[in-house]
Amino acid sequence: MRKSLNKVMLIGWVDGEPEMRHTPSGRPVTTFTISTPRIWNTPDGERREEAEWFNIVAWGNLAELCNQLLTPDAHVYVEGRLQTRSWEGRDGRRHFRTEIVANEVIVLTT
């Protein structure tokens, strides 16, 4: 048997308002972005900061909860799996987007 693992765990801050919509079949889906800043000092003592942004997708009941509970700058824990989607744009070019499909979201701030 071949084993594999696709698991992502992040702690960061919600960037902007979550956006909820429904699929044609009525299933709720909420998308939002979180940032995970990293701060360090260079060898000569200069303080540096950079951030990574991650696109998060939540489905079903979790989507509804994220839409209700998440606010900009909320501190959150997100657990899920990586997924890359592709589509053809109006210009005929192929586009790709890697996102985290959440199976758990915990608000760490109130």
GUGU-743718 format. One record per residue (C-alpha): x, y, z; residue number from 1. Coordinates in steps of 0.05 Angstrom, whole numbers. Layout:
! GUGU-743718
SESE      xx      yy      zz    n
SESE       X       Y       Z  NUM
...
! end
This chain:
! GUGU-743718
SESE      xx      yy      zz    n
SESE       0       0       0    1
SESE      25      70     -18    2
SESE      20     121      38    3
SESE      13     196      30    4
SESE      -3     257      72    5
SESE     -33     324      52    6
SESE     -43     364     116    7
SESE     -34     438     130    8
SESE     -38     472     198    9
SESE     -33     548     202   10
SESE     -41     602     254   11
SESE     -50     672     227   12
SESE     -96     732     219   13
SESE    -157     739     175   14
SESE    -143     789     119   15
SESE    -208     824      99   16
SESE    -280     799     102   17
SESE    -297     726      89   18
SESE    -341     716      27   19
SESE    -397     665      28   20
SESE    -435     641     -32   21
SESE    -475     579     -51   22
SESE    -463     528    -105   23
SESE    -520     516    -156   24
SESE    -541     457    -112   25
SESE    -546     503     -51   26
SESE    -483     481     -14   27
SESE    -450     539      24   28
SESE    -377     556      11   29
SESE    -338     610      46   30
SESE    -270     636      22   31
SESE    -222     680      61   32
SESE    -148     696      66   33
SESE    -102     691     125   34
SESE     -33     720     134   35
SESE      24     689     173   36
SESE      77     741     189   37
SESE     148     721     206   38
SESE     195     768     243   39
SESE     270     759     250   40
SESE     335     797     262   41
SESE     390     799     210   42
SESE     462     783     232   43
SESE     475     858     238   44
SESE     415     867     284   45
SESE     364     896     235   46
SESE     293     873     248   47
SESE     257     845     187   48
SESE     186     822     174   49
SESE     152     785     118   50
SESE      85     751     110   51
SESE      55     695      71   52
SESE     -18     697      50   53
SESE     -60     634      43   54
SESE    -128     626       8   55
SESE    -176     585      51   56
SESE    -240     550      28   57
SESE    -291     522      77   58
SESE    -353     481      57   59
SESE    -420     465      88   60
SESE    -431     479     162   61
SESE    -359     502     171   62
SESE    -371     553     115   63
SESE    -431     581     151   64
SESE    -393     585     217   65
SESE    -334     620     184   66
SESE    -380     670     152   67
SESE    -414     685     219   68
SESE    -353     685     265   69
SESE    -293     710     226   70
SESE    -277     784     224   71
SESE    -218     821     194   72
SESE    -155     813     237   73
SESE    -184     755     276   74
SESE    -130     708     301   75
SESE    -146     638     275   76
SESE    -121     566     272   77
SESE    -137     532     205   78
SESE    -126     458     190   79
SESE    -139     426     123   80
SESE    -108     401      59   81
SESE     -76     434      -1   82
SESE    -113     434     -67   83
SESE     -95     465    -134   84
SESE    -150     483    -182   85
SESE    -141     502    -255   86
SESE    -186     537    -305   87
SESE    -183     570    -372   88
SESE    -193     645    -370   89
SESE    -231     688    -420   90
SESE    -165     704    -452   91
SESE    -154     629    -466   92
SESE     -96     624    -417   93
SESE     -93     569    -364   94
SESE     -96     595    -292   95
SESE     -78     558    -228   96
SESE     -96     572    -155   97
SESE     -71     534     -95   98
SESE    -115     538     -34   99
SESE    -126     504      33  100
SESE    -191     466      39  101
SESE    -206     474     113  102
SESE    -235     419     156  103
SESE    -224     457     221  104
SESE    -223     531     238  105
SESE    -215     556     309  106
SESE    -220     629     328  107
SESE    -164     645     377  108
SESE    -187     716     392  109
SESE    -255     742     412  110
! end
